[in-house]
Amino acid sequence: MGKHPVIVNLIIIILVGFIGIWIVYLSIALFTRHGQSDTVPGVENMSYTQAVETLHERGFRVDIRDSLYVDHVKPGYVIEQFPKSGSVVKPGRKIFLYINAVHPKEVVIDQDNNPREDALKSFSFRQGMARLEELGFKDIKVVKVLGDNDCIVKILANGKTVKKMEKVPVNAKITVEVYDGRLVELRDSLQNAEYYEYLNSQSTYDAGGENDYGYGYGSDPVPSGVPEERSSARSQSQAQTSSQASQTGRASRETGSEETEHSEGIFN
């Protein structure tokens, strides 16, 4: 061996390296429990206390990941777990639990710092609905009221008007009052109807009947509000009617006088 010290040193280095690798492998196997496994029990829909006890009895660690709110799950109960029930994992692994919150999450619908004003007022319908859905509201009812655009009038949560900066539970029943945009169309229709009614009354008046105010040619003076040309035409017509009546009365009196004189001549 004294003749070949290099070979001896090389053999020693190989042996030490092999022993080191073997020690590292044993340490990793011991730490990671190589070759060992366990099955995760199902704890969903259990109370938090019961779920933790069940997992600890099986040697698992527990970590609460988040608190959510679901209507159909009791408050304080496990909504979801990870890894899932039946998963094969290393013993002592940490199991993450999602717990149903005792109270529903509350959100601010309109974060504009004007708490006296109604939330989302004057927002477009599309913007308002996108905001509500983004916040997690599910029970949303839309009520349309007469108006000239498609803007939101107000938001109601469980029948109460929501103000800006006000917190609302996400499970609340939301009612969105929004204009239907029919006011302009209705206003135009009414104006057209009034115009056609005026034209019809004008035609009736010119034909010799009563006008739209219920006055004929022999009635009292035309009330205020009637166009001047119509009032003038009616005055001229009334003057003509009076003149014709006077002439008819005078002719009747003359005829009566002649008949009287004729009768007296016969008797004489």
Steps between C-alpha positions, in 0.01 A plus 500: 500500500796724559593457143162624374377781728289656226293186458449475875383860526263453208346193664454688826331794320258265324409325826442829682285632214291185494447512876403870476246434227355213700466718811329778302258249347407360841451850638271603214304177526462550874399863467259452208376164626590341172284199426234605749158638411165574651148568371338837562165471680200700380407789729282713272163600650643437848523768763843661535561337839400153381711530184812602693459215747456248218813615316714517815402147593633385162825689553432784256563867560225758432512845344197729451540635151206742473150579626225516241123528523265251337126510565439125501783421745476560873724775641828365640488181291762382252413593141802347328825324582831449321625235436162344432353209692662169403826653377815299580760729659797490733418454868480825694425710195329838548132500397349833388140574601254760369246593768155653449492840670255568784390824336478566124764712341413869478604719208470865398301537178598861428828626644441864406542701822153659499304296756184711463457409134348178364745232392564462124257781421532616136720199417406326177309175543786298353760657731282449806429133428867432434588659834242295693603172339867578563427544872332161517128580517282218369140597580447803273163628380460774236205742515451746213340841554402768251798709394688646207819284517634170637662635816455355847257682730597326825610169654300327773635227730228301676258784421721781634664764281878459496714809546856553384770356732237279665591135564256236375512121561562306180200276566258796503211519253592780261244702305626725220267780394594621152344736246341325202579771241135534385441855625626669181290272283194558717552876497523502120183290476309740723617800301393336176161413648443859612601628157257269319225592744561867426482435124173309540344775711614759247330307220177471702504871579551598137208273400255695718486282810624553849866550560709301745393734778130416456393839357287544186419798284220635720671459835677737731827660399792268434707437812866586530738249352323469163715615206433857382417398142235263629354769730490752212330254265243421763428873565440558128269199486303622800462847338370344179255285694368804695455702176307219336276468807423875497405495132274198553324671795441821300353308206267314738369824654436656155308191389288508816410869450386443141278212604336716770419782252354251254273353767364842604418583131289184468293573806442860391 
